[in-house]
Amino acid sequence: MKKKKNFKKEIENMSVLELKNRLKKLYYQLFNLKIHNKISSLKNPIEIKSLRRNIARLKTLINNISIKK
């Protein structure tokens, strides 16, 4: 739960450009985790789930900002 709250606080004050850059980084991390998961099992496979959720949070925030403008 703490990671989720920290993530929300961290992204609240970012600009749209910063959010999009962060989104690219998260997609890259997700890709790498999926590759490692296919090759050998991950120590913590729930990381994939949390990354997907963080990506969804970022996309929602970016969409909300663009709708307001």
C-alpha positions in Angstrom: 0.0 0.0 0.0 2.8 2.4 0.8 4.3 2.1 -2.7 0.9 3.0 -4.2 0.5 6.1 -2.1 4.1 7.2 -2.9 3.5 6.6 -6.6 0.4 8.8 -6.5 2.1 11.6 -4.6 5.0 11.4 -6.9 3.0 11.8 -10.1 0.5 14.4 -8.9 2.8 17.4 -9.5 4.4 16.2 -12.8 3.8 17.9 -16.2 2.3 15.9 -19.1 5.7 15.6 -20.7 7.2 14.2 -17.5 4.3 11.8 -17.2 4.8 10.5 -20.7 8.5 10.0 -20.1 7.7 8.1 -17.0 5.1 6.0 -18.9 7.8 5.0 -21.4 10.1 4.0 -18.6 7.4 1.8 -17.0 6.6 0.2 -20.4 10.3 -0.6 -20.8 10.4 -2.1 -17.3 7.3 -4.2 -17.9 8.8 -5.5 -21.2 12.0 -6.5 -19.4 10.1 -8.2 -16.6 8.0 -10.2 -19.0 11.1 -11.3 -20.9 12.8 -12.4 -17.6 9.6 -14.1 -16.6 9.6 -16.2 -19.8 13.2 -17.1 -19.5 13.2 -18.0 -15.8 10.7 -17.3 -13.0 10.8 -14.0 -11.2 11.5 -13.7 -7.5 8.4 -11.5 -7.2 6.0 -12.0 -10.1 3.5 -9.5 -8.6 5.9 -6.8 -9.8 4.3 -7.3 -13.3 0.8 -6.7 -11.9 1.9 -3.6 -10.0 3.7 -2.2 -13.1 0.6 -2.7 -15.2 -1.5 -0.9 -12.6 0.9 2.0 -12.4 0.8 2.3 -16.2 -3.0 2.4 -16.0 -2.8 5.1 -13.4 -0.4 7.2 -15.5 -2.6 6.8 -18.6 -5.7 7.8 -16.7 -4.0 10.9 -15.3 -2.6 11.9 -18.7 -6.1 11.5 -20.2 -7.7 13.5 -17.4 -5.3 16.3 -17.9 -5.8 16.4 -21.6 -9.6 16.4 -21.2 -9.4 19.4 -18.8 -7.5 21.4 -21.4 
